[in-house]
Amino acid sequence: MSDRIQVTKKDGVADVKLVRADKMNALDDAMFEALLATTEELARDKSVRCVVLSGDGRAFCAGLDMGNFGKMAEGNKEGGSPSGRQGLTPRTHGITNRAQQAVWGWRALPVPVIAAVHGVALGGGFQVMLGADMRIIHPETKLSIMEIKWGLVPDMAGTAIMGSLCRDDRLRELTYTGRIFSGADAAEYGFATEVSETPYERAMELAVQIAGKNPDAIRANKEIFNNLPDMTAAEALLQESVLQDKLIGSKNQIEAIMAELQKRPAVFADS
């Protein structure tokens, strides 16, 4: 995956960078493969406690590679599928297809993901950003739910995420028009956790802070938040009790207490 995505790991933080800078990190087939492979590898690595996702060069991600749209214009229906072989309805990765998993894979990771966004995040690139738990965006970034420009709907898991972030009527306006908006607007609309002139540095600052907490509790918190949309109140209340029972008295939870009482950095075991 080194020609599309580079991953470096230090002190529990995985620094994941899209590195197709000459194409503004556009999503071609190799990039889709790299996104899937990266989330699969990170999910297996118990030493990873937080992830920072960013783009190299001038942009976070410019969206789907123009070559795919050329195939569609020629009447090649396969051009609409990143796999180039079949339609999008078959589920290939649990509840998702291959294109959706490029976004949903970040949401499904057991550890927090922070997207550091600059330059542009358009169409599919905007949806990749949405897969993160938090999004730190430069105020001058250009963003768009751009699929309508190509006569399409967002189909990379974006519709399953956007509604929980953005007010319904604003989301409809942005989706119906494909209007480009700024990082500052994204904060107002609910897509940006915060804006920053230095989004990568701010994302890394947050990641280091999170990586210094009890990794078992961090993973449990993400599990709680990921499950909540599908739960009744009774199920949600039971979930927090079950997960808390697992944490209380565990090795890492005791270490968290002792480090706090002794006013020293905690030394946690991998989850």
C-alpha positions in Angstrom: 0.0 0.0 0.0 3.1 2.3 0.1 2.4 3.8 -3.3 -1.0 5.1 -2.1 -1.0 5.1 1.7 1.9 5.4 4.1 1.5 4.3 7.7 3.9 5.1 10.5 3.4 4.2 14.2 4.7 5.8 17.3 3.6 5.6 20.9 0.3 4.0 20.0 -0.6 6.6 17.3 -0.9 5.4 13.7 -0.1 8.2 11.3 -2.0 7.3 8.1 -1.3 9.5 5.0 -2.8 9.3 1.5 0.2 9.8 -0.7 -1.1 10.2 -4.3 -0.2 13.8 -4.1 0.2 14.4 -7.9 -3.5 13.5 -8.2 -4.6 15.3 -5.0 -5.0 11.9 -3.5 -7.9 11.0 -5.8 -9.6 7.6 -5.4 -8.5 5.2 -8.0 -8.7 1.4 -7.7 -5.3 1.2 -6.1 -6.3 3.8 -3.5 -9.5 1.9 -2.7 -7.4 -1.3 -2.2 -5.0 0.6 0.0 -7.8 2.1 2.2 -9.3 -1.4 2.8 -5.9 -3.0 3.4 -5.0 -0.2 5.9 -8.1 -0.5 8.0 -7.8 -4.3 8.1 -4.2 -4.1 9.2 -4.9 -1.5 11.8 -7.8 -3.4 13.2 -5.5 -6.4 13.9 -2.8 -4.3 15.6 -3.5 -4.2 19.3 -0.7 -1.7 19.9 -2.6 1.0 18.0 -4.6 3.3 20.3 -5.5 6.2 18.0 -5.3 7.0 14.2 -4.6 10.2 12.4 -5.8 10.2 8.8 -4.5 12.9 6.4 -3.6 13.7 2.9 -0.1 14.5 1.5 0.5 17.5 -0.7 -2.2 20.1 -1.5 -5.3 18.2 -0.5 -6.9 15.7 1.7 -8.7 13.9 -1.2 -10.2 15.2 -4.4 -12.7 12.4 -4.7 -13.2 9.7 -7.4 -10.5 9.6 -10.0 -11.7 11.2 -13.3 -11.0 8.0 -15.2 -14.1 6.4 -13.5 -16.3 9.1 -14.8 -14.9 8.7 -18.3 -16.0 5.1 -18.2 -19.5 6.1 -17.2 -19.8 8.7 -20.0 -18.9 6.0 -22.5 -21.9 3.9 -21.2 -19.7 1.4 -19.3 -21.8 0.7 -16.2 -18.8 -1.0 -14.6 -17.2 2.4 -14.4 -19.5 3.2 -11.5 -18.1 0.4 -9.4 -14.6 0.7 -7.9 -14.3 -3.0 -8.4 -14.9 -2.5 -12.2 -16.7 -5.9 -12.2 -20.1 -5.8 -10.6 -22.9 -3.6 -9.2 -22.9 -2.0 -5.8 -25.8 -4.0 -4.2 -23.9 -7.2 -3.2 -22.5 -6.9 0.3 -18.8 -7.8 0.2 -17.5 -6.7 3.6 -20.2 -7.5 6.2 -22.8 -4.7 5.9 -20.9 -2.8 3.2 -19.8 -3.1 -0.4 -16.2 -2.5 -1.3 -16.6 1.3 -1.9 -18.5 1.8 1.3 -15.9 -0.1 3.3 -13.3 2.4 2.3 -15.2 4.8 4.5 -17.0 2.5 7.0 -13.7 0.7 7.7 -12.5 3.8 9.6 -15.8 4.0 11.6 -15.6 0.3 12.4 -12.0 0.4 13.7 -12.0 -0.3 17.4 -9.9 2.8 18.1 -10.6 6.5 17.5 -9.8 8.0 14.1 -9.1 11.7 13.7 -9.1 13.2 10.1 -6.9 16.2 9.5 -8.4 17.9 6.4 -6.9 20.6 4.2 -7.0 21.7 0.6 -10.1 19.9 -0.8 -12.3 17.1 0.4 -14.8 16.5 -2.5 -17.3 13.8 -3.2 -15.7 10.5 -2.3 -13.0 12.4 -0.5 -15.6 14.1 1.7 -17.1 10.7 2.5 -13.7 9.3 3.5 -13.4 12.2 5.9 -16.8 11.3 7.4 -15.5 7.9 8.4 -13.4 9.4 11.2 -14.6 9.9 14.7 -13.4 13.5 14.6 -12.5 15.9 11.8 -10.1 18.8 12.2 -10.4 21.0 9.1 -8.5 24.0 7.9 -11.0 26.9 7.6 -10.2 27.5 3.9 -10.6 23.9 2.9 -13.1 23.4 0.0 -15.6 20.7 0.6 -18.6 19.3 -1.3 -21.1 16.5 -1.4 -20.4 16.6 -5.1 -22.0 13.4 -6.5 -25.0 15.4 -7.9 -22.5 17.1 -10.3 -22.1 13.7 -12.0 -25.7 12.7 -11.7 -25.2 10.5 -8.8 -26.0 10.1 -5.1 -23.4 9.7 -2.3 -22.7 6.0 -2.2 -19.6 5.4 0.0 -21.5 5.2 3.3 -21.8 8.9 3.5 -25.6 8.8 3.8 -25.4 6.6 6.8 -23.2 9.1 8.6 -24.1 12.6 7.5 -27.6 12.7 9.0 -26.2 12.4 12.5 -23.9 15.4 11.9 -25.8 18.0 9.9 -29.2 19.5 10.2 -31.6 17.8 7.8 -32.6 20.8 5.6 -29.0 21.9 5.3 -27.9 18.4 4.4 -30.5 18.3 1.7 -29.5 21.6 0.2 -25.8 20.6 0.1 -26.6 17.2 -1.5 -29.2 18.5 -4.0 -26.9 21.3 -5.2 -23.4 20.0 -4.8 -22.4 23.4 -3.6 -18.8 23.9 -2.5 -18.4 25.2 1.1 -15.5 26.1 3.3 -14.0 24.5 6.4 -15.4 27.3 8.4 -18.9 26.5 7.0 -18.2 22.8 7.8 -17.9 23.7 11.5 -21.2 25.6 11.4 -22.9 22.7 9.6 -21.7 20.1 12.0 -19.1 18.3 9.8 -16.0 19.7 11.4 -15.2 18.9 15.1 -13.1 22.1 15.0 -11.3 24.3 12.5 -7.6 24.8 12.7 -4.9 26.6 10.7 -2.7 23.6 11.4 -5.2 20.6 11.2 -2.5 17.9 11.1 -0.6 19.2 14.1 -3.9 19.6 16.1 -5.0 16.1 15.1 -1.7 14.7 16.3 -2.0 16.6 19.5 -5.4 15.1 20.2 -4.2 11.6 19.1 -1.3 11.7 21.6 -3.7 12.7 24.3 -6.1 9.9 23.6 -3.3 7.3 23.2 -2.3 8.2 26.8 -5.6 7.0 28.2 -6.7 3.5 29.2 -6.9 1.8 25.8 -9.5 -0.6 27.0 -11.8 2.2 28.1 -11.2 4.1 24.8 -12.2 1.0 22.8 -15.2 0.5 25.0 -16.3 4.1 24.5 -16.0 3.8 20.7 -18.0 0.5 20.8 -20.7 2.4 22.8 -21.0 5.2 20.4 -20.9 3.0 17.3 -23.7 0.8 18.7 -26.0 3.6 20.0 -27.9 4.4 16.7 -29.3 0.9 16.5 -30.2 0.5 20.2 -33.2 1.2 22.3 -32.8 3.1 25.6 -32.9 -0.2 27.5 -30.3 -1.8 25.3 -28.0 1.3 25.6 -28.3 1.3 29.4 -27.4 -2.4 29.5 -24.5 -2.0 27.1 -22.8 0.6 29.3 -23.2 -1.6 32.4 -21.8 -4.7 30.6 -18.8 -2.8 29.3 -18.2 -1.0 32.6 -18.2 -4.4 34.5 -15.4 -5.5 32.2 -13.3 -2.4 32.9 -13.7 -2.2 36.7 -10.8 -3.8 38.4 -9.0 -4.7 35.2 -5.2 -4.3 35.0 -5.4 -1.1 32.8 -8.1 0.4 34.9 -6.1 -0.1 38.1 -3.1 1.5 36.4 -5.2 4.5 35.5 -6.1 4.9 39.1 -2.6 4.5 40.4 -1.1 6.8 37.8 -3.7 9.5 38.8 -3.1 9.1 42.5 0.7 9.0 42.1 0.6 11.9 39.6 2.7 10.1 37.0 2.2 9.0 33.4 0.3 5.8 33.1 1.9 2.7 31.5 -0.9 0.7 29.9 -0.7 -2.8 28.4 -2.0 -3.2 24.8 -5.7 -4.1 24.6 
